Amino acid sequence: MLTENHFGLKVGKTALTWILGQTNVWYMLYHFAHKAKENNFTQIQAEVSIIDDLLNLGGDTEQQHQTDLDELSAYFCANRAETLTNGSLSLSPPASAPILQPGHSHQQALAQKDTGGLLQVMQPASNPGSPPPSPPLASPIGLGGTLDPNWQALKPTVRERNAAMFNNDLMADIRFIVGPLGNTQVIPAHKYVLATGSSVFYAMFYGGLAECKDEIEVPDVEPSAFLIMLKYLYCDEIHLEADTVLATLYVAKKYIVPHLARACVNYLETSLTAKNACLLLSQSRLFEEPELMQRCWEVIDAQAEMALKSEGFVDIDMSTLESVLGRETLNCKEMNLLEAALNWAGAECGRREIDATPQNKRAVLGGALYLIRIPTMALEEFANGAAQKGILTQQETIDIFFHFTATNKPSLQYPIKPRAGLKSQVCHRFQSCAYRSNQWRYRGRCDSIQFSVDRRIFVVGFGLYGSSNGAADYTVKIELKRLGRVLAENNTKFFSDGSSNTFHVYFDNPIQVEPETFYTASAIVDGGELSYFGQEGMSEVTVGQVTFQFQCSSESTNGTGVQGGQIPELIFYGPAHEEH
């Protein structure tokens, strides 16, 4: 432990060690002293011994120098005597502290310099002749790379210096208590930075009704989302993750940070799937994001069965549930809708802490139950499914049975008109087709083509050519891949009547296809060997608002390519009208 009695020695030795580490200073002192000795300047001979003594100080090890520095740092921190001057650390020891020990007057001559009571201390350079690094003696005054008292010099741009203040107590003039009670986090901030990035913060700190508070409670915001917003305001950086993006969108809306909100919406749109579409629809309605709502509806319409069975469906609000159940363009069976509604009702009973009995489920559904078009089910589906759920009254069950079978049908509260669903579209990539007796055969080989689109679509299936030699049955395995990964496949059959028409085969569920990336459509057909085939193929085809690009696939082993072959059609759901 460094005592006051040793203060002067350590300071002087540290300063001299740095001086000796500078090649030009070392050489100048040594040359001057010995030149004087050779010319018999007796007045300066004493200085030669001084220089020699000083050079001997350089024999200390680097480890000893660092030990000296550590002891000095501890001394200064203990006496709280540091000040920042011109970017370097100036230290003022107590007046009572002796500067030198007896017997070291030659060190005093060089180690002490009159600086108005202040003694400049610098870390020795690691390499002779190099500029000294920043002093390591600062007390811990902040985070974000600001422990160094000269940290500003190490950050050449405004952005870097501003970023150092993110979540940093240094110069912070406001603190936020973020999160619900019992799970809060204290987050320091700087009013100027926040006010320049948000009109809400400006009004809060500098407006006519500004309140002078040192702390602000924000119980309705997740701390992680609040930090993401601050990171953007301080650093112009946006880092979004699936678990926090909705909370971040909320805080961006709350404090009117539109660019961050837009980034959140873009993230949600690109990560949109059938598994999260209903929950995102519910959130986008609350956030008033019409474009995100439209994207959600596209997914829900096309992949309704998958969306209704997703885990997040039971967490949507009542208004969103009613919107889904009343949707005219849903592409699913009514039985799927009834089961999804009952699953939601079961979860709602849990939220209300009541038993999930059929009667309670019906009670929490209320009028939403009458949006399900039960009378449009097949009779067998109703009798073995809906009628057995216990959700309908006895009179409703009887009336719906009469609706199926009687000439005079009773009046029902349930809609009796089937949903329109989605209308599929077809991309036909050949301008003509042909057949020749010995040029197109199926022998278990793969026909394959690559394609990309400029808008999100949902591939439903393929159109295929069949027999050119009379009616024939075919079995076929169809696949859709992306970057070698199978997204969907189906083993199915189709019947060819011997005409040049195409015959449609479908996947079990529509597959979402994102724009600007290539997918591979494949078919392995087995049946009558002689078949029609396409010719005069096009590398680009526009259908409605969707443009397809085609290129050959390395997986094609049966001759199919852009110019001719099999898989003449892609069947898909896509935008039906111009979006604004």
C-alpha positions in Angstrom: 0.0 0.0 0.0 1.4 3.4 -1.0 1.9 5.7 2.0 2.3 9.5 1.9 5.9 9.2 2.9 6.6 7.3 -0.4 4.5 9.5 -2.5 7.2 11.7 -3.9 9.5 8.9 -4.8 6.9 6.9 -6.7 5.7 10.0 -8.6 9.2 11.0 -9.6 10.2 7.6 -10.6 7.1 7.0 -12.7 7.6 10.3 -14.5 11.3 9.7 -15.1 10.5 6.1 -16.4 8.4 7.6 -19.1 11.0 10.2 -20.0 13.6 7.5 -20.3 11.2 5.5 -22.5 11.4 8.2 -25.1 14.4 7.6 -27.4 15.0 11.3 -28.3 15.0 12.5 -24.6 17.3 9.6 -23.5 19.8 10.2 -26.2 19.9 14.0 -25.7 20.5 13.7 -21.9 23.1 11.1 -22.2 25.0 12.8 -25.0 25.0 16.2 -23.2 26.3 14.8 -19.9 29.2 12.9 -21.4 30.1 15.6 -23.8 30.4 17.9 -20.8 32.6 15.4 -19.0 35.0 15.1 -21.9 35.6 18.8 -22.0 36.4 18.9 -18.3 33.5 21.1 -17.3 33.8 20.5 -13.6 30.7 22.5 -12.9 28.6 19.9 -14.8 30.5 16.7 -13.8 28.1 16.2 -11.0 25.3 16.1 -13.6 27.0 13.1 -15.3 26.5 11.0 -12.1 23.0 12.2 -11.9 22.3 11.1 -15.5 24.0 7.8 -14.8 21.8 7.3 -11.7 18.8 8.1 -13.7 19.7 5.6 -16.4 20.0 3.0 -13.7 16.4 3.7 -12.8 15.5 2.3 -16.2 16.8 -1.1 -15.1 13.5 -1.6 -13.2 11.3 -4.2 -14.9 8.1 -3.3 -16.7 6.2 -5.2 -14.0 7.7 -2.9 -11.3 6.7 0.2 -13.4 3.1 -1.1 -13.6 3.2 -1.9 -9.8 4.2 1.8 -9.2 1.3 3.0 -11.3 -1.2 0.8 -9.6 0.0 2.1 -6.2 -0.3 5.7 -7.4 -3.8 5.0 -8.7 -4.9 3.6 -5.4 -3.3 6.6 -3.6 -5.1 9.1 -5.7 -8.5 7.3 -5.6 -8.2 7.0 -1.8 -7.6 10.8 -1.4 -10.2 11.7 -4.1 -7.8 14.3 -5.5 -8.2 13.8 -9.2 -9.2 16.4 -11.8 -9.4 16.3 -15.6 -7.3 18.9 -17.3 -6.9 19.2 -21.1 -7.7 15.6 -21.7 -5.0 14.2 -19.3 -5.2 13.4 -15.6 -3.8 16.1 -13.2 -3.3 14.9 -9.6 -2.9 17.2 -6.6 -1.4 15.5 -3.5 -2.2 16.8 0.0 0.1 19.7 1.1 1.3 17.7 4.0 2.6 14.8 1.9 6.4 14.9 1.5 7.6 14.9 -2.1 11.0 13.2 -1.6 12.7 11.0 0.8 16.0 12.0 2.2 19.0 11.1 0.2 17.3 11.5 -3.2 17.9 15.2 -4.1 19.1 14.3 -7.6 15.7 12.7 -8.3 14.0 15.7 -6.9 15.8 17.9 -9.5 14.2 16.1 -12.4 11.0 14.6 -11.0 9.5 17.7 -9.6 8.5 20.6 -11.8 6.6 23.7 -10.8 3.2 23.4 -12.3 1.2 25.6 -10.0 1.0 22.9 -7.3 0.0 20.1 -9.8 2.1 17.2 -10.8 1.7 15.7 -14.3 1.7 11.9 -14.2 1.7 9.8 -17.4 2.0 6.1 -18.0 5.3 4.9 -19.4 5.2 4.1 -23.1 5.2 0.4 -24.0 7.6 1.1 -26.9 10.4 3.7 -26.8 9.6 6.7 -28.8 5.8 6.0 -29.1 3.3 8.4 -27.7 2.0 7.5 -24.2 -1.3 5.7 -24.0 -4.2 7.3 -22.2 -3.8 7.3 -18.4 -5.4 4.4 -16.6 -5.9 6.2 -13.4 -9.4 7.5 -13.8 -12.0 6.4 -11.3 -15.0 4.4 -12.8 -17.1 7.3 -13.9 -19.2 5.6 -16.6 -19.8 2.7 -18.9 -19.8 2.3 -22.7 -16.0 2.8 -23.0 -16.0 6.0 -20.9 -13.8 4.7 -18.0 -10.8 6.3 -19.7 -10.7 10.1 -18.9 -9.7 10.8 -22.4 -12.3 8.5 -24.0 -13.5 11.2 -26.4 -10.2 11.2 -28.2 -10.6 7.5 -28.9 -13.9 7.9 -30.7 -13.5 9.9 -33.9 -17.1 10.3 -34.9 -20.1 11.9 -33.3 -22.0 8.6 -33.6 -19.3 6.7 -31.6 -19.2 9.3 -28.9 -23.0 9.5 -28.7 -23.1 5.7 -28.6 -20.8 5.7 -25.6 -23.5 7.5 -23.6 -26.1 4.8 -24.2 -27.4 3.3 -20.9 -24.6 5.2 -19.2 -24.8 7.0 -15.9 -22.1 9.5 -17.0 -23.8 12.9 -17.4 -27.2 11.3 -17.2 -29.9 13.8 -16.2 -32.9 11.5 -16.2 -33.6 8.0 -15.1 -36.5 5.7 -16.1 -38.0 3.0 -13.9 -39.1 0.7 -16.6 -41.2 -2.4 -16.3 -44.1 -3.7 -14.2 -44.0 -3.6 -10.4 -41.6 -6.2 -9.1 -39.7 -6.5 -12.4 -38.4 -3.0 -13.0 -35.1 -1.8 -14.3 -33.5 1.6 -13.8 -32.3 3.0 -17.1 -30.2 6.2 -17.2 -30.6 8.6 -20.1 -29.9 12.1 -21.4 -32.7 14.5 -22.1 -31.1 16.2 -25.1 -30.6 12.9 -27.0 -34.1 11.7 -26.3 -35.7 15.0 -27.1 -34.0 15.2 -30.5 -35.4 11.8 -31.4 -38.9 12.0 -30.1 -41.5 14.7 -30.0 -43.0 13.0 -26.9 -39.7 13.3 -25.0 -39.3 16.8 -26.2 -42.7 17.8 -24.8 -41.9 15.8 -21.6 -38.6 17.6 -20.9 -38.8 21.0 -22.7 -42.5 21.6 -23.5 -44.7 24.1 -21.8 -46.0 21.5 -19.3 -42.6 19.9 -18.7 -42.1 18.4 -15.3 -38.9 18.6 -13.4 -38.4 15.0 -12.3 -35.2 13.0 -11.8 -37.0 9.7 -12.3 -39.9 8.7 -14.6 -41.9 5.5 -14.1 -42.8 3.5 -17.2 -44.7 0.4 -16.0 -46.4 -0.5 -19.3 -43.1 -1.0 -21.3 -40.7 -4.0 -21.3 -37.2 -2.9 -20.3 -35.7 -4.8 -23.2 -37.9 -3.0 -25.7 -37.1 0.4 -24.0 -33.4 -0.3 -24.4 -33.9 -1.2 -28.1 -35.5 2.2 -28.6 -32.8 4.0 -26.7 -30.2 2.1 -28.7 -31.8 3.5 -31.9 -32.0 7.1 -30.5 -28.3 7.1 -29.4 -26.6 4.9 -32.0 -28.9 4.9 -35.0 -28.9 1.1 -34.7 -31.9 -1.3 -34.7 -31.6 -4.8 -33.4 -34.9 -6.7 -33.5 -35.7 -10.2 -32.3 -38.9 -12.2 -32.5 -39.4 -12.2 -28.8 -39.3 -8.5 -28.4 -40.4 -7.0 -31.7 -44.1 -6.5 -30.6 -43.0 -4.8 -27.4 -40.6 -2.6 -29.4 -43.4 -1.7 -31.8 -45.5 -0.6 -28.8 -42.8 1.6 -27.3 -42.0 3.1 -30.7 -45.6 4.0 -31.1 -45.9 5.3 -27.5 -43.0 7.7 -28.0 -43.6 8.5 -31.7 -40.4 7.1 -33.1 -41.7 6.4 -36.6 -38.6 5.0 -38.3 -38.2 2.4 -35.5 -41.9 1.5 -35.8 -41.5 1.1 -39.5 -38.6 -1.3 -39.0 -40.7 -3.3 -36.5 -43.5 -3.6 -39.1 -41.1 -4.6 -41.8 -39.6 -7.3 -39.5 -43.0 -8.6 -38.7 -44.0 -8.7 -42.4 -40.9 -10.7 -43.4 -41.3 -13.1 -40.5 -45.0 -13.5 -41.0 -46.2 -17.2 -41.2 -49.5 -19.0 -40.6 -48.3 -19.8 -37.0 -48.2 -16.1 -36.0 -50.5 -14.4 -38.5 -53.6 -14.3 -36.2 -51.7 -13.0 -33.2 -50.0 -10.4 -35.3 -53.3 -9.4 -36.8 -54.7 -8.8 -33.3 -51.6 -6.7 -32.5 -51.6 -4.8 -35.8 -55.3 -3.8 -35.2 -54.3 -2.3 -31.8 -51.3 -0.5 -33.3 -53.3 0.7 -36.3 -50.9 -0.7 -38.9 -53.1 -1.3 -42.0 -50.3 -2.6 -44.2 -49.4 -5.2 -41.6 -53.1 -6.1 -41.2 -53.3 -6.7 -45.0 -50.3 -9.0 -45.0 -51.8 -10.9 -42.1 -55.1 -11.4 -43.9 -53.2 -12.7 -47.0 -51.6 -15.4 -44.9 -54.8 -16.2 -42.9 -56.9 -16.4 -46.1 -54.5 -18.7 -47.9 -53.4 -20.9 -45.0 -56.5 -20.6 -42.9 -56.4 -24.2 -41.5 -52.8 -23.8 -40.3 -53.5 -20.4 -38.9 -56.6 -21.5 -36.9 -54.6 -24.4 -35.4 -51.7 -22.2 -34.3 -50.9 -21.8 -30.6 -51.3 -18.0 -30.8 -54.8 -18.2 -32.1 -56.3 -18.7 -28.6 -54.6 -15.5 -27.4 -56.3 -13.1 -29.9 -58.9 -10.6 -28.7 -62.6 -10.9 -29.2 -62.8 -8.3 -32.0 -60.1 -10.1 -34.0 -61.9 -13.5 -33.4 -65.1 -12.1 -34.8 -63.2 -10.7 -37.8 -61.7 -14.1 -38.6 -64.9 -16.0 -38.1 -66.8 -13.6 -40.4 -64.1 -13.5 -43.1 -65.6 -14.3 -46.5 -62.4 -15.3 -48.2 -61.1 -17.9 -45.7 -59.8 -21.0 -47.4 -60.9 -23.7 -45.0 -63.8 -25.9 -43.8 -66.4 -24.7 -41.4 -65.6 -27.5 -39.1 -62.0 -26.1 -38.7 -63.5 -22.7 -37.8 -65.8 -24.3 -35.2 -63.0 -26.2 -33.5 -60.8 -23.1 -33.5 -63.6 -21.1 -31.9 -64.1 -23.7 -29.2 -60.3 -23.8 -28.5 -60.4 -20.0 -28.1 -63.4 -20.2 -25.8 -61.6 -22.8 -23.7 -58.7 -20.5 -23.2 -61.0 -17.6 -22.5 -62.7 -19.6 -19.7 -59.2 -20.1 -18.2 -58.5 -16.3 -18.4 -61.8 -15.7 -16.6 -61.1 -18.5 -14.1 -64.3 -20.5 -14.9 -64.7 -24.1 -15.9 -64.4 -24.8 -19.7 -67.8 -26.5 -20.0 -69.7 -26.4 -23.3 -72.2 -24.0 -21.7 -69.4 -21.6 -20.5 -67.7 -21.8 -23.9 -70.9 -20.8 -25.6 -71.3 -18.0 -23.1 -67.9 -16.5 -23.7 -68.3 -16.8 -27.5 -71.6 -14.9 -27.4 -72.7 -13.7 -30.8 -69.4 -14.8 -32.4 -70.8 -18.4 -32.6 -73.3 -17.2 -35.2 -70.6 -16.2 -37.6 -69.7 -19.9 -38.2 -71.6 -21.2 -41.2 -72.6 -24.5 -39.6 -75.4 -25.2 -42.1 -72.9 -25.2 -45.0 -71.2 -28.3 -43.6 -71.7 -31.6 -45.2 -74.5 -33.6 -43.4 -72.1 -36.3 -42.3 -69.6 -33.7 -41.0 -72.3 -32.0 -39.0 -73.8 -35.1 -37.6 -70.5 -36.6 -36.5 -68.8 -33.4 -35.6 -70.7 -30.1 -34.8 -73.8 -31.9 -33.4 -71.6 -33.9 -31.0 -69.7 -30.9 -29.4 -72.5 -30.0 -27.0 -72.2 -26.4 -28.0 -75.6 -26.2 -29.8 -78.9 -26.3 -28.1 -81.2 -29.2 -28.8 -83.5 -27.0 -30.9 -80.6 -25.7 -33.0 -79.5 -29.2 -33.7 -83.0 -30.2 -34.8 -83.4 -27.2 -37.0 -80.1 -27.7 -38.7 -81.0 -31.3 -39.4 -84.2 -30.2 -40.9 -82.3 -27.6 -43.0 -80.2 -30.5 -44.5 -83.2 -32.8 -45.2 -86.6 -31.1 -45.3 -88.2 -29.4 -48.2 -89.5 -26.6 -46.0 -86.4 -25.4 -44.2 -86.6 -23.7 -40.8 -85.2 -20.2 -40.3 -81.7 -20.3 -38.8 -79.5 -17.8 -37.0 -76.5 -19.2 -38.7 -75.4 -18.1 -42.2 -76.5 -20.6 -44.8 -74.4 -19.3 -47.8 -70.9 -20.9 -48.2 -67.9 -18.7 -48.1 -66.5 -17.6 -51.4 -62.9 -18.6 -50.3 -59.9 -17.6 -52.4 -59.8 -17.9 -56.1 -56.7 -19.6 -57.3 -54.6 -18.2 -60.2 -52.5 -20.1 -62.7 -49.1 -19.3 -64.2 -48.8 -21.0 -67.6 -45.2 -20.9 -68.8 -45.5 -22.5 -72.2 -47.0 -21.0 -75.3 -47.9 -24.4 -76.9 -47.7 -28.1 -76.3 -47.0 -31.1 -78.6 -46.5 -34.8 -78.6 -44.3 -37.1 -80.5 -44.3 -40.9 -80.3 -40.8 -41.3 -79.0 -39.7 -38.0 -77.4 -41.3 -37.8 -73.9 -41.5 -40.7 -71.6 -41.8 -41.2 -67.8 -39.5 -43.7 -66.3 -39.3 -42.5 -62.7 -37.0 -39.6 -63.6 -37.4 -36.1 -62.1 -38.9 -33.1 -64.0 -37.9 -29.9 -62.3 -37.9 -26.2 -62.9 -36.7 -23.2 -60.8 -38.8 -20.0 -60.4 -39.0 -16.8 -58.4 -41.7 -14.1 -57.9 -41.7 -10.4 -57.2 -44.5 -10.6 -54.6 -45.5 -13.0 -51.8 -47.7 -15.8 -53.1 -49.0 -19.2 -51.9 -48.3 -22.1 -54.1 -51.3 -24.5 -54.1 -50.1 -27.1 -56.6 -48.9 -27.8 -60.2 -50.6 -28.4 -63.5 -49.1 -31.4 -65.3 -49.4 -32.9 -68.8 -50.8 -36.4 -69.2 -51.0 -39.2 -71.8 -50.9 -38.5 -75.5 -51.9 -42.1 -76.2 -55.4 -42.3 -74.8 -56.8 -42.2 -71.2 -54.4 -43.2 -68.5 -53.9 -43.1 -64.7 -50.8 -41.6 -63.1 -49.2 -41.5 -59.7 -47.0 -38.5 -59.0 -44.8 -37.2 -56.2 -44.7 -33.4 -56.2 -42.2 -31.3 -54.2 -41.5 -27.6 -53.6 -38.0 -26.8 -52.3 -36.0 -23.8 -51.3 -32.2 -23.9 -51.1 -32.4 -27.6 -51.2 -34.8 -27.9 -48.2 -38.2 -29.5 -48.9 -41.0 -27.1 -48.0 -43.8 -29.4 -49.0 -44.4 -32.7 -50.8 -47.3 -34.9 -51.7 -47.8 -38.3 -53.2 -51.1 -38.2 -55.2 -52.8 -39.4 -58.4 -54.5 -37.9 -61.4 -56.4 -39.1 -64.4 -55.5 -38.1 -67.9 -58.3 -38.3 -70.5 -55.8 -38.3 -73.4 -56.3 -34.7 -74.3 -53.6 -31.9 -74.3 -55.2 -30.3 -71.2 -53.3 -29.9 -68.0 -54.3 -31.8 -64.9 -54.0 -30.2 -61.5 -52.4 -31.8 -58.5 -52.3 -30.1 -55.1 -50.3 -30.0 -51.9 -52.1 -30.6 -48.6 -51.7 -26.9 -47.6 -50.7 -23.8 -49.6 -47.0 -23.0 -49.2 -45.9 -19.4 -48.7 -43.4 -18.3 -51.3 -41.4 -15.1 -50.6 -40.3 -12.7 -53.3 -36.8 -12.4 -54.8 -35.6 -15.9 -54.1 -35.6 -19.0 -56.2 -37.7 -22.1 -55.4 -37.6 -25.5 -57.1 -40.8 -27.2 -58.3 -40.4 -30.9 -59.0 -42.5 -33.8 -60.2 -41.8 -37.5 -60.5 -44.5 -39.0 -62.7 -45.3 -42.7 -63.1 -47.8 -44.0 -65.6 -48.4 -44.1 -69.4 -45.0 -43.4 -70.9 -46.0 -41.3 -73.8 -47.1 -37.8 -72.9 -47.7 -34.3 -74.1 -45.0 -31.8 -73.3 -44.7 -28.0 -73.4 -42.7 -26.0 -75.9 -41.9 -22.3 -76.7 -41.3 -21.8 -73.0 -41.0 -18.3 -71.5 -38.4 -17.2 -68.9 -40.7 -14.4 -67.6 -44.5 -14.6 -67.1 -46.8 -12.0 -65.5 -50.1 -13.1 -64.0 -52.2 -10.3 -62.5 -49.8 -8.4 -60.3 -47.2 -11.2 -59.9 -44.2 -11.7 -62.2 -42.6 -15.1 -62.4 -39.0 -15.7 -63.5 -38.0 -19.2 -64.6 -34.6 -20.9 -64.9 -33.4 -24.4 -65.4 -32.9 -26.7 -62.5 -29.9 -29.0 -61.9 -32.3 -31.6 -60.4 -34.2 -32.1 -63.7 -33.2 -35.5 -65.1 -36.0 -36.0 -67.5 -35.4 -33.1 -69.9 -37.6 -30.4 -68.4 -36.2 -26.9 -68.7 -37.2 -23.3 -69.5 -37.9 -23.9 -73.2 -39.9 -27.1 -72.9 -41.0 -30.1 -70.9 -43.3 -30.9 -68.0 -44.7 -28.8 -65.1 -46.4 -26.4 -67.4 -48.4 -24.6 -64.7 -48.0 -23.3 -61.1 -51.2 -22.9 -59.3 -51.2 -20.2 -56.6 -53.1 -17.7 -54.4 -51.9 -14.1 -54.8 -53.0 -10.5 -54.7 -56.2 -10.0 -56.6 -56.2 -6.2 -56.8 -53.7 -3.4 -56.7 -52.4 -2.5 -53.3 -51.9 1.0 -52.2 
